[in-house]
Amino acid sequence: MKLKNILLVVKDIEVSKRFYKTLFGLDVITDFDGNVILTEGLVLQDKAIWERFIKREVTTGGNQAELYFEEADMDAFLEKLKSCDFPIEYVNEDMKHDWGQRVVRIYDPDKHMIEIGEPMEVWKKETEDK
């Protein structure tokens, strides 16, 4: 068995597709009208469809999970966040963990938490160079 996808429930598929394309470079692989598969295994599903499937109302912003992306050029990505046309809500702005890795955490338009961190090779090399 292997994990194939991670599914996020979203209020507006078009906004979410544009958000993940603009900031993370994810492209649409398949669009089934309310169920969209993006590159890297991320699936977006329309909130109304999901609620119909599970027969429950969806709540968002629970802060109990996050998507994790890696970015070698954190300064360029932080600038991209500042200049993009999405209102970015930060969980935490640019910070450095005790082990040396730089990260930033934001919410997507539906309050799913996203962490963007330097790849291990980047922060490990910086630590070794000191």
N, C-alpha and C positions, 0 to 999 in steps of 0.2 A: 504494500500500500504506500502511496505517496500523496502528499498535500499538493493539490493542483492550483487552488485559487484562494484568495481572501475576498469576501464580499462585504461591501459597505452599502448601507441603506442611505439614500440621498433624496432630498426634496425636489431638486431640479437637476436632472441628468445632464442637460446641456451646460449648465454652469459648472458642474463637477467635471465633466469632460474637458472643458476649457481650462479649469484650474489645474488639473493634473497634467495636461499637455503643456501649459505655459510654464509652470514651475518645475516640473519633474521630467518633461519630455516623453510622457507616456502617450502612446498612440492607440487608437481604437482598432481592435482586431475584428470584433464582431459587435453589431448593434442589433439586438432583437426587440427594439421598441420597448424600452423600460428595463432592459437587462443588457448591459454593455460590458464586454470583456476588453480590458486594456492590456497593453504589453506589461511584462513583469508580473503577470498573474493577478492583477487587481480587477475586481468585478464591481460595477456600480449597479444597484438595483433601485428602481423607483419605489419610494416609500409606500405608496398606495398598493402596489403589487405585493410587496413584502408583507404588509399588514393583512392583506387578503389571504396570503399563504399561511401565516402563523395565527391568524384570527386574534390578534392582539394589537394594541396601539404601540407604536415605536417611540421610545424616549431617546434623546441624544445628550451628548456632553457628559457621559459618566466618568471620564478620565480613568478608566480601568484598563485601557489597552492603547497601543500606539502603532502606527506604521513607522518603519525605520528605513531611511534612505541614507546613502553615503555620498559625500561630495568632497572631492579633493581640493577644490578651490573655494573655501568657505567665504572668503572676502567677496568674491564675485557673486556667490549665491546670496549673501546678506544684502548686497546691493540690488540684486534682482528682486528680493522681497520688498525693499524700500521703493523701487520704481515700478512695480507691477500695478495693474489696474484693479486688483482685488484688495479689499480691506483686510489686512493681515492682523489677526488677533494672536498675540504671543502667549504661550504658556510660560516660557522663559526666553529672554533674548540671548544673544551670543554669550556663552559661558564656557569655562574649561573645567572638566572633571578633575578630581584629585590625581587621576592617572595620566592626565595631560591631553586628553581628547577634547577638542572643541565641538560643541553642539549648540543647536538652537531648536526649540520646540514651538510649533504653531498649531493652530486649528485649521481644518479645512472648512469650507462653507457650511458643513453640517455638524461642526464641532467634534469631528474625529481628530484625535491628537496625532501629530506627525513629528517625529524627531529626525533632524538632519545632522549627521555627524561626520567628522573626518574619518576616512578609512584608517584602519589600524596601522597600515604602512606609513601613513603621514605622521600621525602623532607619536608612533613608536620611534620613527627615525629622528624626530625633533628631540625626543627625550634622550636618545642615545647620543646625539650630537652635543649634548650639554655636559 
